[in-house]
Structure formats: C-alpha cells, structure tokens
Amino acid sequence: MRAQAKKKVITLVTFLMIFGLVLGFALPDLHAGSCEDAYTRCLLTVGYSPVSMYCGIGWVFCKKYIE
C-alpha cells in the first residue's frame, strides 16, 4: 500500500516538474523598464486596492537595489 502511494507521489512530482519547466519557457519576458514604469504598470494591473501596497514595496526595492 505504501509503495503504491510513494510511486504515485513520485509520478505526480515528476509531472509537475516537467509542467513547470515547459510553462517557464512559454512565459513572456516581464521586463518593465525603469522603476517608475514598473510602478505604473503594477498599479494599472492591480488597481488602487490594498494589494497595491506591494507595488510601492517593489518600487522602493527597485530604487534601492536596481537603479
């Protein structure tokens, strides 16, 4: 019983790893340009909601470490 469950878990993990690898190659490049452009795009995507605080955190990180 345990051997069958272990085999199913290994099969599932292998499938998920291959799926993630294929999906990773299929996604477009998410380069946004300067920090202000990235901040603007983030706000337009998320909207002005409580989640938009993450846009501000990303903007601060970009200003401090990337530019």
Secondary structure, DSSP 8 states (H G I E B T S, - for coil): -HHHHHHHHHHHHHHHHHHHHHHHHHS------SHHHHHHHHHHHH-SSGGGHHHHHHHHHIIIII-
